[in-house]
Amino acid sequence: MTQSPIDPSTPRSQPPLDAFVAQARAALAAGTLEAIVLSANRDASDEPRSVRVRAIGLRGEPALSFVESHATRDVTRNLGVDEGLRAIVAMLDPGRRPS
């Protein structure tokens, strides 16, 4: 399924990161979220090169699976939806206070 990454119906007054989280939450609720991939050039060797996030079911509850790709290994961690979305926000905007 191809879908625009930005929903044109999202209000423009909402900060972009908040709009992204709202759209991710809506996609999770609708069962249409396939994956979120975060990547950036990083100088620090202990930082992941990329992080792939996908929706999973864990003990009958919705959750997010994070796979952090480092230079020599991959690290997987599973978080609840709210905690996972907060982790994504922290990766995208490290200086932001959690909500």
Secondary structure by P-SEA (a helix, b strand, c coil): cccccccccccccccaaaaaaaaaaaaaaaccccbbbbbccccccccccbbbbbbbbcccbbbbbbbbbcccbbbbbbbcaaaaaaaaaaaaccccccc
